[in-house]
Amino acid sequence: SRRKVLTSIVIGVLAVVANLAMDDLDKVVSLMGSLLGIPLAFVFPPLIQIKLDSHLARWRKKANRTVSFLGVLAMLISTTTTVQEWS
């Protein structure tokens, strides 16, 4: 499926970056936290709840989508900051 391909690509790219940047391993760990940790903590759980609970209140769905959106925003900001500080 597409999700498995995307996950494999992200992991492959991160492995190449980690191999090329062994001297800056702290930045690689920060990048992995930004790209993988934030979605696991803030993006996917609210979306999973929306998908699993068909009787979820409208305000709760809206709150879940807001948390997911803010998680994506945090992921983009932290990834951008990490990449900018790389140089």
PDB file of N, CA, C and O in Angstrom:
ATOM      1  N   SER A   1       0.842  -1.188   0.000  1.00  0.00           N
ATOM      2  CA  SER A   1       0.000   0.000   0.000  1.00  0.00           C
ATOM      3  C   SER A   1       0.882   1.245   0.000  1.00  0.00           C
ATOM      4  O   SER A   1       2.091   1.165   0.221  1.00  0.00           O
ATOM      5  N   ARG A   2       0.268   2.381  -0.248  1.00  0.00           N
ATOM      6  CA  ARG A   2       1.002   3.649  -0.317  1.00  0.00           C
ATOM      7  C   ARG A   2       1.650   4.010   1.009  1.00  0.00           C
ATOM      8  O   ARG A   2       2.758   4.547   1.042  1.00  0.00           O
ATOM      9  N   ARG A   3       0.961   3.716   2.092  1.00  0.00           N
ATOM     10  CA  ARG A   3       1.482   4.053   3.415  1.00  0.00           C
ATOM     11  C   ARG A   3       2.778   3.317   3.699  1.00  0.00           C
ATOM     12  O   ARG A   3       3.719   3.897   4.240  1.00  0.00           O
ATOM     13  N   LYS A   4       2.833   2.051   3.340  1.00  0.00           N
ATOM     14  CA  LYS A   4       4.051   1.266   3.555  1.00  0.00           C
ATOM     15  C   LYS A   4       5.199   1.795   2.704  1.00  0.00           C
ATOM     16  O   LYS A   4       6.340   1.851   3.163  1.00  0.00           O
ATOM     17  N   VAL A   5       4.904   2.177   1.478  1.00  0.00           N
ATOM     18  CA  VAL A   5       5.933   2.734   0.597  1.00  0.00           C
ATOM     19  C   VAL A   5       6.448   4.057   1.154  1.00  0.00           C
ATOM     20  O   VAL A   5       7.657   4.289   1.187  1.00  0.00           O
ATOM     21  N   LEU A   6       5.538   4.925   1.591  1.00  0.00           N
ATOM     22  CA  LEU A   6       5.930   6.211   2.156  1.00  0.00           C
ATOM     23  C   LEU A   6       6.766   6.031   3.417  1.00  0.00           C
ATOM     24  O   LEU A   6       7.773   6.714   3.600  1.00  0.00           O
ATOM     25  N   THR A   7       6.352   5.120   4.279  1.00  0.00           N
ATOM     26  CA  THR A   7       7.104   4.835   5.498  1.00  0.00           C
ATOM     27  C   THR A   7       8.497   4.313   5.166  1.00  0.00           C
ATOM     28  O   THR A   7       9.476   4.716   5.793  1.00  0.00           O
ATOM     29  N   SER A   8       8.591   3.442   4.211  1.00  0.00           N
ATOM     30  CA  SER A   8       9.889   2.906   3.799  1.00  0.00           C
ATOM     31  C   SER A   8      10.784   3.997   3.238  1.00  0.00           C
ATOM     32  O   SER A   8      11.982   4.024   3.522  1.00  0.00           O
ATOM     33  N   ILE A   9      10.219   4.891   2.449  1.00  0.00           N
ATOM     34  CA  ILE A   9      11.007   5.996   1.886  1.00  0.00           C
ATOM     35  C   ILE A   9      11.516   6.908   2.988  1.00  0.00           C
ATOM     36  O   ILE A   9      12.690   7.278   2.987  1.00  0.00           O
ATOM     37  N   VAL A  10      10.651   7.279   3.934  1.00  0.00           N
ATOM     38  CA  VAL A  10      11.069   8.158   5.032  1.00  0.00           C
ATOM     39  C   VAL A  10      12.181   7.512   5.847  1.00  0.00           C
ATOM     40  O   VAL A  10      13.165   8.172   6.179  1.00  0.00           O
ATOM     41  N   ILE A  11      12.038   6.239   6.170  1.00  0.00           N
ATOM     42  CA  ILE A  11      13.061   5.540   6.952  1.00  0.00           C
ATOM     43  C   ILE A  11      14.363   5.437   6.155  1.00  0.00           C
ATOM     44  O   ILE A  11      15.447   5.609   6.712  1.00  0.00           O
ATOM     45  N   GLY A  12      14.258   5.159   4.868  1.00  0.00           N
ATOM     46  CA  GLY A  12      15.452   5.084   4.024  1.00  0.00           C
ATOM     47  C   GLY A  12      16.188   6.404   3.947  1.00  0.00           C
ATOM     48  O   GLY A  12      17.414   6.446   4.058  1.00  0.00           O
ATOM     49  N   VAL A  13      15.439   7.494   3.755  1.00  0.00           N
ATOM     50  CA  VAL A  13      16.060   8.822   3.698  1.00  0.00           C
ATOM     51  C   VAL A  13      16.725   9.157   5.032  1.00  0.00           C
ATOM     52  O   VAL A  13      17.842   9.672   5.054  1.00  0.00           O
ATOM     53  N   LEU A  14      16.049   8.870   6.138  1.00  0.00           N
ATOM     54  CA  LEU A  14      16.635   9.136   7.446  1.00  0.00           C
ATOM     55  C   LEU A  14      17.884   8.292   7.687  1.00  0.00           C
ATOM     56  O   LEU A  14      18.834   8.768   8.309  1.00  0.00           O
ATOM     57  N   ALA A  15      17.899   7.062   7.211  1.00  0.00           N
ATOM     58  CA  ALA A  15      19.082   6.209   7.352  1.00  0.00           C
ATOM     59  C   ALA A  15      20.258   6.785   6.567  1.00  0.00           C
ATOM     60  O   ALA A  15      21.387   6.786   7.057  1.00  0.00           O
ATOM     61  N   VAL A  16      20.005   7.274   5.354  1.00  0.00           N
ATOM     62  CA  VAL A  16      21.066   7.884   4.548  1.00  0.00           C
ATOM     63  C   VAL A  16      21.583   9.144   5.228  1.00  0.00           C
ATOM     64  O   VAL A  16      22.793   9.355   5.309  1.00  0.00           O
ATOM     65  N   VAL A  17      20.676   9.980   5.714  1.00  0.00           N
ATOM     66  CA  VAL A  17      21.069  11.206   6.409  1.00  0.00           C
ATOM     67  C   VAL A  17      21.895  10.864   7.647  1.00  0.00           C
ATOM     68  O   VAL A  17      22.915  11.503   7.905  1.00  0.00           O
ATOM     69  N   ALA A  18      21.465   9.868   8.410  1.00  0.00           N
ATOM     70  CA  ALA A  18      22.205   9.466   9.615  1.00  0.00           C
ATOM     71  C   ALA A  18      23.593   8.961   9.256  1.00  0.00           C
ATOM     72  O   ALA A  18      24.558   9.254   9.962  1.00  0.00           O
ATOM     73  N   ASN A  19      23.707   8.214   8.182  1.00  0.00           N
ATOM     74  CA  ASN A  19      25.002   7.689   7.755  1.00  0.00           C
ATOM     75  C   ASN A  19      25.931   8.809   7.301  1.00  0.00           C
ATOM     76  O   ASN A  19      27.125   8.782   7.597  1.00  0.00           O
ATOM     77  N   LEU A  20      25.398   9.779   6.594  1.00  0.00           N
ATOM     78  CA  LEU A  20      26.209  10.886   6.102  1.00  0.00           C
ATOM     79  C   LEU A  20      26.567  11.885   7.197  1.00  0.00           C
ATOM     80  O   LEU A  20      27.545  12.621   7.072  1.00  0.00           O
ATOM     81  N   ALA A  21      25.794  11.912   8.249  1.00  0.00           N
ATOM     82  CA  ALA A  21      25.973  12.936   9.283  1.00  0.00           C
ATOM     83  C   ALA A  21      26.320  12.326  10.637  1.00  0.00           C
ATOM     84  O   ALA A  21      25.789  12.752  11.662  1.00  0.00           O
ATOM     85  N   MET A  22      27.193  11.347  10.648  1.00  0.00           N
ATOM     86  CA  MET A  22      27.546  10.682  11.908  1.00  0.00           C
ATOM     87  C   MET A  22      28.123  11.662  12.934  1.00  0.00           C
ATOM     88  O   MET A  22      27.956  11.471  14.138  1.00  0.00           O
ATOM     89  N   ASP A  23      28.802  12.711  12.455  1.00  0.00           N
ATOM     90  CA  ASP A  23      29.375  13.693  13.382  1.00  0.00           C
ATOM     91  C   ASP A  23      28.302  14.576  14.022  1.00  0.00           C
ATOM     92  O   ASP A  23      28.513  15.131  15.100  1.00  0.00           O
ATOM     93  N   ASP A  24      27.176  14.700  13.370  1.00  0.00           N
ATOM     94  CA  ASP A  24      26.081  15.521  13.878  1.00  0.00           C
ATOM     95  C   ASP A  24      24.890  14.652  14.242  1.00  0.00           C
ATOM     96  O   ASP A  24      23.757  14.943  13.857  1.00  0.00           O
ATOM     97  N   LEU A  25      25.149  13.591  14.979  1.00  0.00           N
ATOM     98  CA  LEU A  25      24.093  12.627  15.292  1.00  0.00           C
ATOM     99  C   LEU A  25      22.968  13.252  16.114  1.00  0.00           C
ATOM    100  O   LEU A  25      21.817  12.829  16.004  1.00  0.00           O
ATOM    101  N   ASP A  26      23.287  14.253  16.935  1.00  0.00           N
ATOM    102  CA  ASP A  26      22.238  14.913  17.715  1.00  0.00           C
ATOM    103  C   ASP A  26      21.200  15.566  16.818  1.00  0.00           C
ATOM    104  O   ASP A  26      20.010  15.567  17.134  1.00  0.00           O
ATOM    105  N   LYS A  27      21.650  16.120  15.701  1.00  0.00           N
ATOM    106  CA  LYS A  27      20.714  16.752  14.770  1.00  0.00           C
ATOM    107  C   LYS A  27      19.874  15.702  14.037  1.00  0.00           C
ATOM    108  O   LYS A  27      18.703  15.933  13.737  1.00  0.00           O
ATOM    109  N   VAL A  28      20.483  14.549  13.753  1.00  0.00           N
ATOM    110  CA  VAL A  28      19.737  13.470  13.108  1.00  0.00           C
ATOM    111  C   VAL A  28      18.632  12.975  14.043  1.00  0.00           C
ATOM    112  O   VAL A  28      17.504  12.737  13.611  1.00  0.00           O
ATOM    113  N   VAL A  29      18.964  12.823  15.317  1.00  0.00           N
ATOM    114  CA  VAL A  29      17.960  12.389  16.291  1.00  0.00           C
ATOM    115  C   VAL A  29      16.846  13.430  16.399  1.00  0.00           C
ATOM    116  O   VAL A  29      15.671  13.078  16.501  1.00  0.00           O
ATOM    117  N   SER A  30      17.214  14.700  16.377  1.00  0.00           N
ATOM    118  CA  SER A  30      16.215  15.767  16.418  1.00  0.00           C
ATOM    119  C   SER A  30      15.320  15.724  15.181  1.00  0.00           C
ATOM    120  O   SER A  30      14.109  15.923  15.276  1.00  0.00           O
ATOM    121  N   LEU A  31      15.916  15.465  14.037  1.00  0.00           N
ATOM    122  CA  LEU A  31      15.142  15.374  12.805  1.00  0.00           C
ATOM    123  C   LEU A  31      14.174  14.192  12.848  1.00  0.00           C
ATOM    124  O   LEU A  31      13.022  14.313  12.432  1.00  0.00           O
ATOM    125  N   MET A  32      14.639  13.065  13.347  1.00  0.00           N
ATOM    126  CA  MET A  32      13.755  11.895  13.461  1.00  0.00           C
ATOM    127  C   MET A  32      12.629  12.166  14.457  1.00  0.00           C
ATOM    128  O   MET A  32      11.495  11.743  14.234  1.00  0.00           O
ATOM    129  N   GLY A  33      12.923  12.857  15.539  1.00  0.00           N
ATOM    130  CA  GLY A  33      11.873  13.213  16.489  1.00  0.00           C
ATOM    131  C   GLY A  33      10.830  14.113  15.861  1.00  0.00           C
ATOM    132  O   GLY A  33       9.632  13.966  16.101  1.00  0.00           O
ATOM    133  N   SER A  34      11.307  15.053  15.048  1.00  0.00           N
ATOM    134  CA  SER A  34      10.384  15.968  14.370  1.00  0.00           C
ATOM    135  C   SER A  34       9.505  15.245  13.366  1.00  0.00           C
ATOM    136  O   SER A  34       8.296  15.468  13.313  1.00  0.00           O
ATOM    137  N   LEU A  35      10.119  14.375  12.568  1.00  0.00           N
ATOM    138  CA  LEU A  35       9.377  13.730  11.482  1.00  0.00           C
ATOM    139  C   LEU A  35       8.562  12.522  11.928  1.00  0.00           C
ATOM    140  O   LEU A  35       7.543  12.201  11.315  1.00  0.00           O
ATOM    141  N   LEU A  36       9.002  11.851  12.989  1.00  0.00           N
ATOM    142  CA  LEU A  36       8.327  10.622  13.399  1.00  0.00           C
ATOM    143  C   LEU A  36       7.649  10.733  14.764  1.00  0.00           C
ATOM    144  O   LEU A  36       6.549  10.214  14.950  1.00  0.00           O
ATOM    145  N   GLY A  37       8.291  11.399  15.713  1.00  0.00           N
ATOM    146  CA  GLY A  37       7.762  11.474  17.075  1.00  0.00           C
ATOM    147  C   GLY A  37       6.530  12.349  17.200  1.00  0.00           C
ATOM    148  O   GLY A  37       5.549  11.966  17.839  1.00  0.00           O
ATOM    149  N   ILE A  38       6.581  13.513  16.597  1.00  0.00           N
ATOM    150  CA  ILE A  38       5.441  14.437  16.707  1.00  0.00           C
ATOM    151  C   ILE A  38       4.172  13.845  16.085  1.00  0.00           C
ATOM    152  O   ILE A  38       3.111  13.911  16.706  1.00  0.00           O
ATOM    153  N   PRO A  39       4.246  13.270  14.881  1.00  0.00           N
ATOM    154  CA  PRO A  39       3.016  12.662  14.353  1.00  0.00           C
ATOM    155  C   PRO A  39       2.486  11.521  15.220  1.00  0.00           C
ATOM    156  O   PRO A  39       1.275  11.382  15.392  1.00  0.00           O
ATOM    157  N   LEU A  40       3.395  10.701  15.767  1.00  0.00           N
ATOM    158  CA  LEU A  40       2.944   9.605  16.630  1.00  0.00           C
ATOM    159  C   LEU A  40       2.256  10.112  17.888  1.00  0.00           C
ATOM    160  O   LEU A  40       1.350   9.460  18.407  1.00  0.00           O
ATOM    161  N   ALA A  41       2.674  11.257  18.376  1.00  0.00           N
ATOM    162  CA  ALA A  41       2.114  11.781  19.621  1.00  0.00           C
ATOM    163  C   ALA A  41       0.887  12.667  19.408  1.00  0.00           C
ATOM    164  O   ALA A  41      -0.057  12.613  20.196  1.00  0.00           O
ATOM    165  N   PHE A  42       0.893  13.483  18.348  1.00  0.00           N
ATOM    166  CA  PHE A  42      -0.138  14.512  18.222  1.00  0.00           C
ATOM    167  C   PHE A  42      -1.026  14.427  16.990  1.00  0.00           C
ATOM    168  O   PHE A  42      -2.132  14.967  16.993  1.00  0.00           O
ATOM    169  N   VAL A  43      -0.566  13.760  15.939  1.00  0.00           N
ATOM    170  CA  VAL A  43      -1.353  13.745  14.704  1.00  0.00           C
ATOM    171  C   VAL A  43      -2.216  12.491  14.602  1.00  0.00           C
ATOM    172  O   VAL A  43      -3.425  12.580  14.388  1.00  0.00           O
ATOM    173  N   PHE A  44      -1.598  11.330  14.753  1.00  0.00           N
ATOM    174  CA  PHE A  44      -2.319  10.081  14.514  1.00  0.00           C
ATOM    175  C   PHE A  44      -3.374   9.731  15.573  1.00  0.00           C
ATOM    176  O   PHE A  44      -4.457   9.288  15.192  1.00  0.00           O
ATOM    177  N   PRO A  45      -3.125   9.902  16.871  1.00  0.00           N
ATOM    178  CA  PRO A  45      -4.158   9.511  17.851  1.00  0.00           C
ATOM    179  C   PRO A  45      -5.519  10.193  17.662  1.00  0.00           C
ATOM    180  O   PRO A  45      -6.543   9.510  17.707  1.00  0.00           O
ATOM    181  N   PRO A  46      -5.565  11.529  17.452  1.00  0.00           N
ATOM    182  CA  PRO A  46      -6.891  12.125  17.233  1.00  0.00           C
ATOM    183  C   PRO A  46      -7.567  11.628  15.956  1.00  0.00           C
ATOM    184  O   PRO A  46      -8.784  11.445  15.926  1.00  0.00           O
ATOM    185  N   LEU A  47      -6.780  11.410  14.904  1.00  0.00           N
ATOM    186  CA  LEU A  47      -7.361  10.922  13.655  1.00  0.00           C
ATOM    187  C   LEU A  47      -7.867   9.494  13.805  1.00  0.00           C
ATOM    188  O   LEU A  47      -8.892   9.127  13.231  1.00  0.00           O
ATOM    189  N   ILE A  48      -7.150   8.698  14.572  1.00  0.00           N
ATOM    190  CA  ILE A  48      -7.587   7.319  14.822  1.00  0.00           C
ATOM    191  C   ILE A  48      -8.884   7.315  15.623  1.00  0.00           C
ATOM    192  O   ILE A  48      -9.775   6.508  15.357  1.00  0.00           O
ATOM    193  N   GLN A  49      -8.995   8.214  16.604  1.00  0.00           N
ATOM    194  CA  GLN A  49     -10.225   8.276  17.383  1.00  0.00           C
ATOM    195  C   GLN A  49     -11.416   8.653  16.501  1.00  0.00           C
ATOM    196  O   GLN A  49     -12.500   8.089  16.650  1.00  0.00           O
ATOM    197  N   ILE A  50     -11.223   9.590  15.596  1.00  0.00           N
ATOM    198  CA  ILE A  50     -12.293   9.970  14.680  1.00  0.00           C
ATOM    199  C   ILE A  50     -12.706   8.776  13.831  1.00  0.00           C
ATOM    200  O   ILE A  50     -13.894   8.537  13.614  1.00  0.00           O
ATOM    201  N   LYS A  51     -11.715   8.030  13.354  1.00  0.00           N
ATOM    202  CA  LYS A  51     -11.995   6.880  12.484  1.00  0.00           C
ATOM    203  C   LYS A  51     -12.701   5.744  13.237  1.00  0.00           C
ATOM    204  O   LYS A  51     -13.597   5.100  12.692  1.00  0.00           O
ATOM    205  N   LEU A  52     -12.295   5.502  14.491  1.00  0.00           N
ATOM    206  CA  LEU A  52     -12.832   4.369  15.235  1.00  0.00           C
ATOM    207  C   LEU A  52     -14.189   4.630  15.875  1.00  0.00           C
ATOM    208  O   LEU A  52     -15.004   3.714  15.988  1.00  0.00           O
ATOM    209  N   ASP A  53     -14.440   5.862  16.294  1.00  0.00           N
ATOM    210  CA  ASP A  53     -15.679   6.171  17.008  1.00  0.00           C
ATOM    211  C   ASP A  53     -16.643   6.914  16.082  1.00  0.00           C
ATOM    212  O   ASP A  53     -16.516   8.123  15.886  1.00  0.00           O
ATOM    213  N   SER A  54     -17.583   6.204  15.527  1.00  0.00           N
ATOM    214  CA  SER A  54     -18.525   6.820  14.586  1.00  0.00           C
ATOM    215  C   SER A  54     -19.556   7.711  15.281  1.00  0.00           C
ATOM    216  O   SER A  54     -20.217   8.510  14.618  1.00  0.00           O
ATOM    217  N   HIS A  55     -19.706   7.590  16.595  1.00  0.00           N
ATOM    218  CA  HIS A  55     -20.685   8.391  17.333  1.00  0.00           C
ATOM    219  C   HIS A  55     -20.036   9.560  18.062  1.00  0.00           C
ATOM    220  O   HIS A  55     -20.608  10.097  19.011  1.00  0.00           O
ATOM    221  N   LEU A  56     -18.873   9.948  17.633  1.00  0.00           N
ATOM    222  CA  LEU A  56     -18.144  11.034  18.280  1.00  0.00           C
ATOM    223  C   LEU A  56     -18.892  12.356  18.089  1.00  0.00           C
ATOM    224  O   LEU A  56     -19.406  12.636  17.006  1.00  0.00           O
ATOM    225  N   ALA A  57     -18.945  13.154  19.139  1.00  0.00           N
ATOM    226  CA  ALA A  57     -19.634  14.446  19.061  1.00  0.00           C
ATOM    227  C   ALA A  57     -18.930  15.358  18.049  1.00  0.00           C
ATOM    228  O   ALA A  57     -17.723  15.263  17.826  1.00  0.00           O
ATOM    229  N   ARG A  58     -19.718  16.228  17.456  1.00  0.00           N
ATOM    230  CA  ARG A  58     -19.178  17.130  16.435  1.00  0.00           C
ATOM    231  C   ARG A  58     -18.053  18.005  16.982  1.00  0.00           C
ATOM    232  O   ARG A  58     -17.047  18.217  16.305  1.00  0.00           O
ATOM    233  N   TRP A  59     -18.218  18.515  18.207  1.00  0.00           N
ATOM    234  CA  TRP A  59     -17.187  19.368  18.791  1.00  0.00           C
ATOM    235  C   TRP A  59     -15.907  18.583  19.042  1.00  0.00           C
ATOM    236  O   TRP A  59     -14.811  19.135  18.944  1.00  0.00           O
ATOM    237  N   ARG A  60     -16.037  17.297  19.367  1.00  0.00           N
ATOM    238  CA  ARG A  60     -14.864  16.457  19.620  1.00  0.00           C
ATOM    239  C   ARG A  60     -14.107  16.192  18.318  1.00  0.00           C
ATOM    240  O   ARG A  60     -12.876  16.203  18.299  1.00  0.00           O
ATOM    241  N   LYS A  61     -14.845  15.954  17.231  1.00  0.00           N
ATOM    242  CA  LYS A  61     -14.192  15.767  15.935  1.00  0.00           C
ATOM    243  C   LYS A  61     -13.420  17.018  15.537  1.00  0.00           C
ATOM    244  O   LYS A  61     -12.300  16.944  15.031  1.00  0.00           O
ATOM    245  N   LYS A  62     -14.048  18.173  15.777  1.00  0.00           N
ATOM    246  CA  LYS A  62     -13.394  19.437  15.449  1.00  0.00           C
ATOM    247  C   LYS A  62     -12.141  19.633  16.311  1.00  0.00           C
ATOM    248  O   LYS A  62     -11.106  20.076  15.813  1.00  0.00           O
ATOM    249  N   ALA A  63     -12.239  19.305  17.598  1.00  0.00           N
ATOM    250  CA  ALA A  63     -11.088  19.416  18.491  1.00  0.00           C
ATOM    251  C   ALA A  63      -9.967  18.461  18.057  1.00  0.00           C
ATOM    252  O   ALA A  63      -8.793  18.831  18.078  1.00  0.00           O
ATOM    253  N   ASN A  64     -10.328  17.251  17.670  1.00  0.00           N
ATOM    254  CA  ASN A  64      -9.340  16.275  17.209  1.00  0.00           C
ATOM    255  C   ASN A  64      -8.641  16.762  15.935  1.00  0.00           C
ATOM    256  O   ASN A  64      -7.424  16.628  15.800  1.00  0.00           O
ATOM    257  N   ARG A  65      -9.396  17.312  15.028  1.00  0.00           N
ATOM    258  CA  ARG A  65      -8.795  17.836  13.799  1.00  0.00           C
ATOM    259  C   ARG A  65      -7.882  19.022  14.100  1.00  0.00           C
ATOM    260  O   ARG A  65      -6.838  19.181  13.467  1.00  0.00           O
ATOM    261  N   THR A  66      -8.273  19.847  15.060  1.00  0.00           N
ATOM    262  CA  THR A  66      -7.439  20.985  15.458  1.00  0.00           C
ATOM    263  C   THR A  66      -6.123  20.503  16.044  1.00  0.00           C
ATOM    264  O   THR A  66      -5.065  21.032  15.701  1.00  0.00           O
ATOM    265  N   VAL A  67      -6.169  19.507  16.923  1.00  0.00           N
ATOM    266  CA  VAL A  67      -4.947  18.950  17.513  1.00  0.00           C
ATOM    267  C   VAL A  67      -4.066  18.353  16.421  1.00  0.00           C
ATOM    268  O   VAL A  67      -2.851  18.549  16.431  1.00  0.00           O
ATOM    269  N   SER A  68      -4.656  17.641  15.495  1.00  0.00           N
ATOM    270  CA  SER A  68      -3.885  17.058  14.388  1.00  0.00           C
ATOM    271  C   SER A  68      -3.235  18.142  13.539  1.00  0.00           C
ATOM    272  O   SER A  68      -2.067  18.028  13.169  1.00  0.00           O
ATOM    273  N   PHE A  69      -3.988  19.187  13.230  1.00  0.00           N
ATOM    274  CA  PHE A  69      -3.443  20.295  12.450  1.00  0.00           C
ATOM    275  C   PHE A  69      -2.278  20.955  13.174  1.00  0.00           C
ATOM    276  O   PHE A  69      -1.241  21.235  12.572  1.00  0.00           O
ATOM    277  N   LEU A  70      -2.454  21.203  14.473  1.00  0.00           N
ATOM    278  CA  LEU A  70      -1.376  21.816  15.250  1.00  0.00           C
ATOM    279  C   LEU A  70      -0.161  20.887  15.328  1.00  0.00           C
ATOM    280  O   LEU A  70       0.978  21.355  15.355  1.00  0.00           O
ATOM    281  N   GLY A  71      -0.401  19.585  15.365  1.00  0.00           N
ATOM    282  CA  GLY A  71       0.700  18.627  15.349  1.00  0.00           C
ATOM    283  C   GLY A  71       1.487  18.688  14.049  1.00  0.00           C
ATOM    284  O   GLY A  71       2.718  18.653  14.061  1.00  0.00           O
ATOM    285  N   VAL A  72       0.779  18.779  12.930  1.00  0.00           N
ATOM    286  CA  VAL A  72       1.451  18.910  11.630  1.00  0.00           C
ATOM    287  C   VAL A  72       2.238  20.219  11.589  1.00  0.00           C
ATOM    288  O   VAL A  72       3.368  20.256  11.102  1.00  0.00           O
ATOM    289  N   LEU A  73       1.643  21.276  12.094  1.00  0.00           N
ATOM    290  CA  LEU A  73       2.323  22.570  12.143  1.00  0.00           C
ATOM    291  C   LEU A  73       3.594  22.488  13.002  1.00  0.00           C
ATOM    292  O   LEU A  73       4.644  22.991  12.604  1.00  0.00           O
ATOM    293  N   ALA A  74       3.498  21.861  14.165  1.00  0.00           N
ATOM    294  CA  ALA A  74       4.670  21.690  15.033  1.00  0.00           C
ATOM    295  C   ALA A  74       5.738  20.848  14.347  1.00  0.00           C
ATOM    296  O   ALA A  74       6.930  21.130  14.468  1.00  0.00           O
ATOM    297  N   MET A  75       5.309  19.815  13.628  1.00  0.00           N
ATOM    298  CA  MET A  75       6.254  18.973  12.898  1.00  0.00           C
ATOM    299  C   MET A  75       6.998  19.787  11.844  1.00  0.00           C
ATOM    300  O   MET A  75       8.216  19.671  11.718  1.00  0.00           O
ATOM    301  N   LEU A  76       6.279  20.604  11.093  1.00  0.00           N
ATOM    302  CA  LEU A  76       6.902  21.412  10.058  1.00  0.00           C
ATOM    303  C   LEU A  76       7.860  22.449  10.648  1.00  0.00           C
ATOM    304  O   LEU A  76       8.954  22.657  10.124  1.00  0.00           O
ATOM    305  N   ILE A  77       7.448  23.095  11.734  1.00  0.00           N
ATOM    306  CA  ILE A  77       8.292  24.114  12.359  1.00  0.00           C
ATOM    307  C   ILE A  77       9.556  23.490  12.942  1.00  0.00           C
ATOM    308  O   ILE A  77      10.654  24.008  12.742  1.00  0.00           O
ATOM    309  N   SER A  78       9.404  22.386  13.657  1.00  0.00           N
ATOM    310  CA  SER A  78      10.582  21.772  14.277  1.00  0.00           C
ATOM    311  C   SER A  78      11.521  21.170  13.233  1.00  0.00           C
ATOM    312  O   SER A  78      12.740  21.210  13.400  1.00  0.00           O
ATOM    313  N   THR A  79      10.969  20.619  12.168  1.00  0.00           N
ATOM    314  CA  THR A  79      11.814  20.089  11.096  1.00  0.00           C
ATOM    315  C   THR A  79      12.566  21.221  10.403  1.00  0.00           C
ATOM    316  O   THR A  79      13.763  21.102  10.139  1.00  0.00           O
ATOM    317  N   THR A  80      11.874  22.310  10.110  1.00  0.00           N
ATOM    318  CA  THR A  80      12.513  23.467   9.471  1.00  0.00           C
ATOM    319  C   THR A  80      13.615  24.033  10.356  1.00  0.00           C
ATOM    320  O   THR A  80      14.699  24.355   9.869  1.00  0.00           O
ATOM    321  N   THR A  81      13.347  24.157  11.649  1.00  0.00           N
ATOM    322  CA  THR A  81      14.354  24.679  12.584  1.00  0.00           C
ATOM    323  C   THR A  81      15.573  23.783  12.629  1.00  0.00           C
ATOM    324  O   THR A  81      16.704  24.270  12.628  1.00  0.00           O
ATOM    325  N   THR A  82      15.356  22.482  12.667  1.00  0.00           N
ATOM    326  CA  THR A  82      16.478  21.525  12.718  1.00  0.00           C
ATOM    327  C   THR A  82      17.324  21.624  11.446  1.00  0.00           C
ATOM    328  O   THR A  82      18.553  21.637  11.512  1.00  0.00           O
ATOM    329  N   VAL A  83      16.662  21.693  10.295  1.00  0.00           N
ATOM    330  CA  VAL A  83      17.392  21.768   9.034  1.00  0.00           C
ATOM    331  C   VAL A  83      18.157  23.091   8.924  1.00  0.00           C
ATOM    332  O   VAL A  83      19.284  23.107   8.428  1.00  0.00           O
ATOM    333  N   GLN A  84      17.565  24.194   9.375  1.00  0.00           N
ATOM    334  CA  GLN A  84      18.227  25.495   9.311  1.00  0.00           C
ATOM    335  C   GLN A  84      19.454  25.547  10.225  1.00  0.00           C
ATOM    336  O   GLN A  84      20.443  26.197   9.886  1.00  0.00           O
ATOM    337  N   GLU A  85      19.406  24.875  11.374  1.00  0.00           N
ATOM    338  CA  GLU A  85      20.535  24.890  12.295  1.00  0.00           C
ATOM    339  C   GLU A  85      21.618  23.902  11.906  1.00  0.00           C
ATOM    340  O   GLU A  85      22.677  23.874  12.533  1.00  0.00           O
ATOM    341  N   TRP A  86      21.379  23.088  10.882  1.00  0.00           N
ATOM    342  CA  TRP A  86      22.322  22.063  10.466  1.00  0.00           C
ATOM    343  C   TRP A  86      23.641  22.671  10.001  1.00  0.00           C
ATOM    344  O   TRP A  86      24.708  22.117  10.266  1.00  0.00           O
ATOM    345  N   SER A  87      23.576  23.802   9.312  1.00  0.00           N
ATOM    346  CA  SER A  87      24.789  24.401   8.738  1.00  0.00           C
ATOM    347  C   SER A  87      25.709  24.985   9.782  1.00  0.00           C
ATOM    348  O   SER A  87      26.765  25.521   9.445  1.00  0.00           O
TER     349      SER A  87
END
